[in-house]
């Protein structure tokens, strides 16, 4: 065999060293590129996460107002975190949808048009390698996805009396109203009504009270709901003992005996706007307002005849009829998303007509034939903004009072009211009244609710003057149209001043004012009650 000389081996170690160094450089380049790609990917994922969270916080307003707001919020968050591209341009995606959860608890986004989640797909083109990419200009597209739950602020509003200070006269009026509508005898005290006014119930409570009802949406859509069934569901909730209704079990038992067979939809009483009905499942609803509104809806627009029992100067034939043309609603919904936006959560007062008739003789001297009519159009309050800061939630509402008008006619509606002498044999005067009640200008109400919210609600904003005050103003300013039929003006003044004006004052103070107060209607504004609010607190990413 031929021997290899040392001279022939010279340089081999140098070649091996070069190869080893090249391998080391290659591995360093791979490590650097891998780390760089991981960091670029991580940065892009953070951008997608922040964009999804920001967009989720902007979806909760009215759908018609924020079709682009949430997408712009996603883009703004992405740019704030260093993103150079546009999430609003393909192949990037910012879209709304829902999500499903499998048996393992893994949640998957569903592009089904719902407004429960926001899906963000962010892409970014980067060099494939710092070394090879720099030489051959090779590039790769990274992508990151994030899904965030929609954080929906919403509130529960109603137009009506707080009923916290219901007095004996108002409780008697409520007993008459509810007794006639429920077609049963109602004998509740002012304390009973205050108990109902201080109690809250949730839609989720009512769903759980009946195993045949599967969801809030199904509950609101039932076409065969009756007052008796609603009372039975509420009583079931109260009997569970794990809620705040324990103190009104006996009161609910008295109302459960309703014989009104009329069927209605609970969705006509409780109006839930976007988001879906189940979003407001845990919002507290005032129990008294729920019962009142449901009773009026079940009654339709039928007249309610009230036995008044008013005695003024020997007058006993005084009757009143009330027709709730459109009942008030309990509203759960999101804010408009801006003070100048169009609201989708709108609470309305009742639209009603009240007729109070008087036909009587006073000591066989003066005869009275009059009917006082009050017509009130719906007022409304729009939920505009909800914001939370420094342990305080602000709820901004724009309030628009309804228009009202008083007319004074005879009982046949054929002319003005009449006053006669000697049992109607001598005409004394005819008195007509037709005048609108002046309304305050639309106003902005801001509810400042401290935390915890449940300890500071309900909250009330109102302005109330009363029909009686307005009517007195009409009389003093000459709004009454008085026609003398050939008799001494002094005698007419004494009769009108001593009989008609006091009579109208009693009617308004004993009937109209308490009724309107209970329904949230007044002659100088509107009474709005904030029952609950959810400011859409921060939620984690779905994935």
C-alpha positions as CSV (number, residue, x, y, z in Angstrom):
1,X,0.0,0.0,0.0
2,X,1.1,3.5,-0.7
3,X,1.9,5.6,2.3
4,X,0.3,9.1,2.6
5,X,2.8,11.7,3.5
6,X,2.2,14.5,5.9
7,X,2.7,16.9,3.1
8,X,-0.4,15.5,1.3
9,X,-2.5,16.1,4.5
10,X,-1.7,19.8,4.8
11,X,-4.8,22.1,4.4
12,X,-7.4,19.4,5.3
13,X,-8.1,20.8,8.7
14,X,-8.5,24.3,7.2
15,X,-11.1,23.0,4.7
16,X,-13.0,21.2,7.5
17,X,-12.9,24.4,9.6
18,X,-14.4,26.4,6.7
19,X,-17.2,23.9,6.2
20,X,-17.9,23.9,10.0
21,X,-17.9,27.7,10.0
22,X,-20.3,27.8,7.1
23,X,-22.6,25.3,8.8
24,X,-22.5,27.5,12.0
25,X,-23.4,30.6,10.0
26,X,-26.2,28.7,8.3
27,X,-27.7,27.5,11.6
28,X,-27.3,31.0,13.1
29,X,-29.2,32.5,10.1
30,X,-31.9,29.9,10.4
31,X,-32.2,30.6,14.2
32,X,-32.3,34.4,13.6
33,X,-34.9,34.0,10.8
34,X,-37.0,31.7,12.8
35,X,-36.9,34.0,15.8
36,X,-37.7,37.0,13.6
37,X,-40.6,35.2,11.9
38,X,-41.9,34.2,15.4
39,X,-41.7,37.7,16.6
40,X,-43.4,39.1,13.4
41,X,-46.1,36.5,13.9
42,X,-46.5,37.4,17.5
43,X,-46.7,41.1,16.8
44,X,-49.3,40.5,14.1
45,X,-51.3,38.3,16.5
46,X,-51.2,41.1,19.1
47,X,-52.5,43.5,16.4
48,X,-55.4,41.1,15.5
49,X,-56.2,40.7,19.2
50,X,-56.3,44.4,20.0
51,X,-58.3,45.1,16.8
52,X,-60.9,42.4,17.7
53,X,-61.3,43.7,21.3
54,X,-61.6,47.3,20.1
55,X,-64.2,46.4,17.5
56,X,-66.2,44.3,20.0
57,X,-66.6,47.3,22.2
58,X,-68.2,49.3,19.3
59,X,-70.8,46.8,18.1
60,X,-73.3,47.2,21.0
61,X,-75.1,50.3,19.7
62,X,-77.9,50.5,17.3
63,X,-77.2,48.3,14.2
64,X,-78.2,51.1,11.7
65,X,-75.7,53.5,13.3
66,X,-72.6,51.4,13.6
67,X,-72.2,49.4,10.4
68,X,-68.7,50.9,9.9
69,X,-68.0,52.1,13.4
70,X,-66.7,48.8,14.7
71,X,-64.6,48.3,11.5
72,X,-63.0,51.7,12.0
73,X,-62.3,50.9,15.6
74,X,-60.5,47.7,14.6
75,X,-58.4,49.7,12.1
76,X,-57.6,52.4,14.6
77,X,-56.5,49.8,17.2
78,X,-54.3,48.1,14.6
79,X,-52.6,51.3,13.6
80,X,-52.0,52.3,17.2
81,X,-50.1,49.0,17.6
82,X,-47.9,49.5,14.7
83,X,-49.8,48.0,11.8
84,X,-48.9,49.5,8.4
85,X,-51.6,48.0,6.3
86,X,-55.4,48.3,6.2
87,X,-57.7,45.8,7.9
88,X,-60.5,47.1,5.8
89,X,-59.0,45.8,2.5
90,X,-58.8,42.2,1.3
91,X,-57.4,39.8,2.1
92,X,-57.8,41.2,5.6
93,X,-61.2,40.7,7.2
94,X,-63.3,42.4,10.0
95,X,-66.7,40.8,10.2
96,X,-69.5,40.1,12.6
97,X,-71.0,36.8,13.4
98,X,-71.8,34.3,16.2
99,X,-70.0,31.4,17.7
100,X,-70.6,27.8,18.7
101,X,-69.1,25.8,21.6
102,X,-68.3,22.1,21.2
103,X,-68.3,19.5,23.9
104,X,-64.7,20.2,24.8
105,X,-65.4,23.9,25.4
106,X,-63.7,25.0,22.2
107,X,-65.5,28.0,20.7
108,X,-65.6,28.5,16.9
109,X,-66.6,31.6,15.0
110,X,-69.6,31.4,12.7
111,X,-70.0,33.9,9.9
112,X,-73.8,33.9,10.2
113,X,-74.6,37.6,10.3
114,X,-75.3,37.7,14.1
115,X,-73.9,40.5,16.3
116,X,-72.4,38.4,19.1
117,X,-68.7,38.3,18.0
118,X,-66.1,40.0,15.9
119,X,-63.7,38.1,13.7
120,X,-60.5,39.8,12.6
121,X,-58.0,38.3,10.0
122,X,-54.8,40.4,9.7
123,X,-52.1,39.7,7.1
124,X,-48.6,41.1,6.6
125,X,-46.0,40.5,3.9
126,X,-42.4,40.1,5.2
127,X,-39.0,38.9,3.8
128,X,-38.8,35.1,3.9
129,X,-35.2,35.4,5.2
130,X,-32.9,38.2,6.1
131,X,-30.1,36.6,4.1
132,X,-31.7,34.7,1.3
133,X,-34.6,37.2,1.1
134,X,-32.1,40.0,0.8
135,X,-30.4,38.3,-2.1
136,X,-33.4,36.8,-4.0
137,X,-36.1,39.1,-2.7
138,X,-38.3,36.2,-1.6
139,X,-41.3,37.2,0.6
140,X,-43.9,35.3,2.7
141,X,-47.3,36.4,3.9
142,X,-48.1,35.9,7.6
143,X,-51.6,35.9,8.9
144,X,-53.2,36.0,12.4
145,X,-56.8,35.6,13.5
146,X,-58.7,36.7,16.6
147,X,-62.3,36.5,17.7
148,X,-63.7,38.7,20.5
149,X,-67.1,38.7,22.1
150,X,-69.3,41.8,21.5
151,X,-69.4,43.9,24.6
152,X,-72.9,45.3,24.5
153,X,-73.9,48.2,26.8
154,X,-77.7,48.3,27.4
155,X,-80.2,49.6,29.9
156,X,-83.7,49.0,31.0
157,X,-86.0,52.0,30.9
158,X,-89.7,52.7,31.5
159,X,-92.1,55.6,31.6
160,X,-94.2,55.6,34.7
161,X,-94.6,56.4,38.3
162,X,-91.9,55.4,40.7
163,X,-94.7,54.2,42.9
164,X,-92.4,54.4,45.9
165,X,-94.6,57.0,47.5
166,X,-98.0,55.7,46.3
167,X,-100.7,57.1,48.6
168,X,-104.1,55.9,49.6
169,X,-105.9,57.7,46.8
170,X,-103.5,56.4,44.1
171,X,-103.8,52.8,45.5
172,X,-107.6,53.1,45.3
173,X,-107.3,54.2,41.7
174,X,-104.9,51.3,40.9
175,X,-107.3,48.9,42.5
176,X,-110.1,50.1,40.3
177,X,-108.0,50.0,37.2
178,X,-106.5,46.6,37.8
179,X,-109.7,45.1,39.2
180,X,-111.6,46.0,36.0
181,X,-108.9,44.8,33.7
182,X,-108.1,41.6,35.6
183,X,-111.8,41.0,36.0
184,X,-111.5,40.2,39.6
185,X,-111.6,42.1,42.9
186,X,-108.4,43.8,43.8
187,X,-107.9,45.2,47.3
188,X,-104.3,46.1,47.7
189,X,-103.0,48.7,50.1
190,X,-100.6,51.5,49.3
191,X,-98.0,49.4,51.1
192,X,-98.7,46.4,48.9
193,X,-98.1,48.6,45.8
194,X,-94.9,50.0,47.2
195,X,-93.8,46.4,47.8
196,X,-94.4,45.6,44.1
197,X,-92.7,48.8,43.0
198,X,-89.6,47.9,45.0
199,X,-89.4,44.4,43.5
200,X,-87.5,43.4,40.4
201,X,-87.8,40.3,38.2
202,X,-85.7,39.2,35.2
203,X,-86.8,37.5,32.0
204,X,-84.5,34.6,32.9
205,X,-86.5,34.1,36.1
206,X,-89.7,33.8,34.2
207,X,-88.1,31.3,31.7
208,X,-86.8,29.1,34.5
209,X,-90.3,29.2,36.1
210,X,-91.8,27.2,33.3
211,X,-89.9,24.1,31.9
212,X,-91.8,24.3,28.7
213,X,-90.2,27.6,27.8
214,X,-86.8,27.2,26.4
215,X,-85.5,30.8,26.0
216,X,-86.2,34.5,26.4
217,X,-87.0,34.8,22.8
218,X,-89.6,32.0,23.1
219,X,-91.1,33.6,26.2
220,X,-91.5,37.0,24.5
221,X,-93.0,35.4,21.4
222,X,-95.7,33.3,23.1
223,X,-99.1,34.2,21.6
224,X,-101.1,32.6,24.4
225,X,-99.9,34.5,27.4
226,X,-102.6,35.7,29.8
227,X,-102.5,37.8,32.9
228,X,-103.3,34.8,35.0
229,X,-100.4,32.8,33.5
230,X,-98.0,35.7,33.9
231,X,-99.1,36.0,37.6
232,X,-98.6,32.2,38.0
233,X,-95.1,32.4,36.6
234,X,-94.2,35.3,38.8
235,X,-95.6,33.6,41.8
236,X,-93.5,30.5,41.0
237,X,-90.4,32.7,40.9
238,X,-91.3,34.3,44.2
239,X,-91.9,30.9,45.9
240,X,-88.4,29.8,45.0
241,X,-87.1,32.0,47.8
242,X,-83.7,32.7,46.0
243,X,-84.7,36.1,44.8
244,X,-86.1,39.5,46.0
245,X,-89.7,38.6,45.6
246,X,-90.3,36.9,48.9
247,X,-92.0,39.9,50.4
248,X,-94.6,40.1,47.8
249,X,-95.8,36.5,47.6
250,X,-99.1,37.2,49.3
251,X,-99.7,40.2,47.0
252,X,-99.0,38.1,43.9
253,X,-101.4,35.5,45.3
254,X,-104.2,38.1,45.3
255,X,-103.5,39.1,41.7
256,X,-103.2,35.5,40.5
257,X,-107.0,35.1,40.5
258,X,-107.3,37.1,37.3
259,X,-110.3,36.0,35.1
260,X,-109.3,38.0,32.1
261,X,-109.1,35.4,29.3
262,X,-107.5,37.8,26.7
263,X,-104.3,36.5,25.2
264,X,-101.3,38.7,24.4
265,X,-97.6,38.6,23.6
266,X,-95.2,39.5,26.4
267,X,-93.0,41.0,23.6
268,X,-95.7,43.7,23.2
269,X,-95.1,44.7,26.9
270,X,-91.3,44.3,27.0
271,X,-89.6,45.7,24.0
272,X,-86.0,44.4,23.5
273,X,-84.0,45.9,20.7
274,X,-80.7,44.9,19.3
275,X,-78.8,42.8,20.5
276,X,-80.8,39.6,20.6
277,X,-83.5,39.0,23.2
278,X,-81.3,36.7,25.3
279,X,-78.8,39.6,25.9
280,X,-81.2,41.2,28.3
281,X,-82.2,38.1,30.2
282,X,-80.6,39.2,33.5
283,X,-81.7,42.8,33.4
284,X,-84.0,43.6,36.3
285,X,-87.5,44.7,35.4
286,X,-89.8,46.6,37.8
287,X,-92.6,44.2,38.9
288,X,-95.4,46.8,39.3
289,X,-94.8,48.3,35.9
290,X,-94.7,44.9,34.3
291,X,-98.1,44.0,35.8
292,X,-99.6,47.3,34.9
293,X,-98.4,47.3,31.3
294,X,-99.4,43.7,30.8
295,X,-102.9,44.4,32.1
296,X,-103.3,47.3,29.7
297,X,-102.1,45.3,26.8
298,X,-104.5,42.5,27.6
299,X,-107.3,45.0,27.8
300,X,-106.6,46.3,24.3
301,X,-108.1,49.8,23.7
302,X,-111.3,49.1,25.5
303,X,-112.7,51.7,27.8
304,X,-112.3,51.2,31.5
305,X,-115.2,52.6,33.5
306,X,-114.2,53.8,37.0
307,X,-116.6,54.2,39.9
308,X,-115.3,57.4,41.5
309,X,-117.4,58.0,44.6
310,X,-116.6,61.7,44.5
311,X,-118.9,64.0,46.5
312,X,-118.7,67.7,45.8
313,X,-121.5,70.1,46.9
314,X,-123.9,67.2,46.9
315,X,-122.9,66.0,43.4
316,X,-122.8,62.2,43.2
317,X,-123.3,61.4,39.5
318,X,-119.7,61.8,38.5
319,X,-118.2,59.0,36.3
320,X,-115.0,58.6,34.4
321,X,-113.9,56.4,31.5
322,X,-110.3,55.7,30.6
323,X,-109.1,54.2,27.3
324,X,-105.4,53.2,27.1
325,X,-105.0,53.5,23.3
326,X,-101.3,52.5,23.4
327,X,-99.9,51.2,26.7
328,X,-96.5,52.1,28.0
329,X,-93.6,49.7,27.3
330,X,-90.7,48.4,29.3
331,X,-87.6,48.8,27.0
332,X,-84.3,47.0,27.1
333,X,-81.8,48.0,24.5
334,X,-78.4,49.5,23.6
335,X,-77.6,53.2,23.2
336,X,-77.6,55.0,19.9
337,X,-73.8,55.2,20.1
338,X,-73.7,59.0,20.0
339,X,-75.8,62.0,21.0
340,X,-76.5,62.9,17.4
341,X,-77.3,59.3,16.3
342,X,-80.8,57.8,15.7
343,X,-81.9,55.9,18.8
344,X,-83.2,52.3,18.6
345,X,-84.1,51.9,22.3
346,X,-87.1,54.2,22.7
347,X,-89.4,54.1,25.7
348,X,-92.8,55.6,25.3
349,X,-95.5,56.8,27.6
350,X,-99.1,55.7,27.2
351,X,-101.4,57.2,24.7
352,X,-104.8,57.6,26.3
353,X,-108.1,59.4,26.5
354,X,-109.9,60.2,29.7
355,X,-113.6,61.2,29.8
356,X,-115.1,62.5,33.1
357,X,-118.8,63.2,33.0
358,X,-121.0,65.2,35.4
359,X,-124.8,65.3,35.3
360,X,-126.4,66.5,38.5
361,X,-128.5,69.1,40.2
362,X,-127.2,71.2,43.1
363,X,-129.9,71.7,45.7
364,X,-132.5,71.7,42.8
365,X,-131.2,75.1,41.9
366,X,-128.3,74.7,39.4
367,X,-128.1,71.9,36.9
368,X,-124.7,70.8,35.5
369,X,-124.1,68.9,32.2
370,X,-120.4,68.7,31.4
371,X,-117.8,66.3,30.2
372,X,-114.1,67.0,30.6
373,X,-112.0,65.2,28.0
374,X,-108.3,64.8,28.2
375,X,-106.3,63.4,25.3
376,X,-102.6,62.7,25.6
377,X,-100.3,61.6,22.8
378,X,-97.3,59.5,23.5
379,X,-94.2,61.0,24.8
380,X,-90.9,59.3,24.4
381,X,-87.3,59.0,25.7
382,X,-84.4,57.9,23.5
383,X,-81.4,56.1,25.0
384,X,-78.4,57.9,23.5
385,X,-75.2,57.0,25.4
386,X,-73.8,54.7,28.1
387,X,-70.3,55.2,29.4
388,X,-68.5,54.0,32.5
389,X,-65.6,55.7,34.2
390,X,-64.2,56.1,37.8
391,X,-66.7,53.7,39.4
392,X,-69.7,55.6,37.8
393,X,-71.9,54.8,34.8
394,X,-73.5,57.6,32.9
395,X,-76.7,57.1,30.9
396,X,-77.8,59.9,28.6
397,X,-81.5,60.1,27.5
398,X,-83.2,62.6,25.3
399,X,-86.8,63.1,26.5
400,X,-89.6,64.4,24.3
401,X,-92.9,65.0,26.2
402,X,-96.2,64.1,24.6
403,X,-98.8,66.6,23.5
404,X,-102.0,66.9,25.6
405,X,-105.3,68.7,25.1
406,X,-108.3,69.4,27.3
407,X,-111.8,70.0,26.0
408,X,-115.0,70.8,27.9
409,X,-118.3,69.8,26.3
410,X,-121.7,68.5,27.3
411,X,-122.2,64.8,27.8
412,X,-123.5,64.3,24.3
413,X,-120.3,65.9,22.8
414,X,-122.8,68.1,20.8
415,X,-121.7,71.4,22.2
416,X,-120.3,73.3,25.2
417,X,-121.0,72.3,28.8
418,X,-124.2,73.8,30.2
419,X,-125.3,75.2,33.5
420,X,-129.0,75.7,34.1
421,X,-131.3,77.0,36.9
422,X,-134.3,75.4,38.5
423,X,-133.7,71.8,37.4
424,X,-132.8,72.7,33.9
425,X,-135.8,75.0,33.2
426,X,-133.8,78.2,32.8
427,X,-130.5,78.2,30.8
428,X,-127.8,80.0,32.7
429,X,-124.6,79.6,30.7
430,X,-122.6,77.6,28.2
431,X,-118.9,77.0,28.9
432,X,-116.5,75.6,26.3
433,X,-112.9,74.8,26.7
434,X,-110.5,73.6,23.9
435,X,-106.9,74.2,24.5
436,X,-103.6,72.4,24.3
437,X,-101.5,72.0,27.4
438,X,-98.2,73.7,27.0
439,X,-95.2,71.3,27.0
440,X,-91.7,71.8,28.1
441,X,-89.0,71.7,25.4
442,X,-87.3,68.4,24.8
443,X,-84.6,67.9,27.4
444,X,-81.5,65.8,27.9
445,X,-81.5,63.7,31.1
446,X,-78.3,62.3,32.4
447,X,-78.4,59.5,35.0
448,X,-75.2,59.2,37.0
449,X,-75.2,55.8,38.6
450,X,-72.7,54.9,41.2
451,X,-71.2,51.4,41.6
452,X,-72.3,48.8,42.4
453,X,-75.2,49.6,40.1
454,X,-77.7,47.4,41.8
455,X,-77.4,49.5,45.0
456,X,-78.2,52.8,43.2
457,X,-81.1,51.9,41.1
458,X,-83.9,52.6,40.2
459,X,-83.2,56.2,39.3
460,X,-85.9,58.8,38.3
461,X,-85.8,61.9,36.2
462,X,-89.0,63.9,35.8
463,X,-90.8,67.2,35.8
464,X,-94.4,67.2,36.9
465,X,-96.8,70.1,37.3
466,X,-100.2,68.4,37.1
467,X,-103.3,69.0,35.0
468,X,-105.0,70.9,37.8
469,X,-102.4,73.6,37.8
470,X,-102.7,73.9,34.0
471,X,-106.5,74.0,34.1
472,X,-106.4,76.8,36.8
473,X,-104.1,78.7,34.5
474,X,-106.6,78.4,31.7
475,X,-109.5,79.7,33.9
476,X,-107.4,82.6,35.1
477,X,-106.2,83.6,31.6
478,X,-109.6,83.5,30.0
479,X,-109.2,80.2,28.1
480,X,-112.7,79.2,29.1
481,X,-115.3,80.3,26.5
482,X,-118.2,81.5,28.6
483,X,-121.5,82.6,26.9
484,X,-124.1,84.3,29.0
485,X,-127.7,83.6,28.0
486,X,-129.4,86.8,29.1
487,X,-128.7,86.7,32.8
488,X,-126.8,88.9,35.3
489,X,-123.0,88.5,34.9
490,X,-122.5,88.7,38.6
491,X,-124.7,85.7,39.2
492,X,-122.9,83.8,36.4
493,X,-119.5,84.6,38.0
494,X,-120.6,83.3,41.3
495,X,-121.9,80.1,39.8
496,X,-118.9,79.5,37.6
497,X,-116.4,80.4,40.4
498,X,-118.2,78.5,43.1
499,X,-119.3,75.5,41.2
500,X,-117.6,74.7,37.9
501,X,-114.0,75.6,38.7
502,X,-114.0,73.7,42.1
503,X,-115.7,70.8,40.3
504,X,-113.0,70.7,37.6
505,X,-110.3,71.0,40.3
506,X,-111.7,68.0,42.1
507,X,-111.9,66.0,38.9
508,X,-108.3,66.8,37.9
509,X,-106.7,66.4,41.3
510,X,-108.7,63.2,42.2
511,X,-108.6,61.5,38.8
512,X,-106.5,62.9,36.1
513,X,-103.3,63.8,38.0
514,X,-103.0,60.5,39.9
515,X,-103.7,58.5,36.7
516,X,-101.2,60.4,34.6
517,X,-98.6,60.2,37.4
518,X,-99.0,56.4,37.5
519,X,-98.5,56.2,33.7
520,X,-95.5,58.5,33.7
521,X,-97.4,61.3,31.9
522,X,-97.4,64.9,33.0
523,X,-98.2,68.3,31.5
524,X,-94.7,69.7,31.7
525,X,-92.5,66.8,30.6
526,X,-92.1,63.1,31.1
527,X,-91.2,60.8,33.9
528,X,-88.4,58.3,33.0
529,X,-87.1,55.6,35.3
530,X,-83.8,53.8,34.8
531,X,-84.2,50.3,36.3
532,X,-81.0,48.7,35.3
533,X,-77.9,49.3,33.2
534,X,-75.0,47.2,31.9
535,X,-72.0,49.2,30.6
536,X,-70.6,46.3,28.6
537,X,-67.6,45.5,30.8
538,X,-64.4,44.1,29.2
539,X,-64.5,40.5,28.1
540,X,-61.7,38.2,27.0
541,X,-61.0,36.9,23.5
542,X,-63.0,33.9,22.4
543,X,-59.9,32.6,20.7
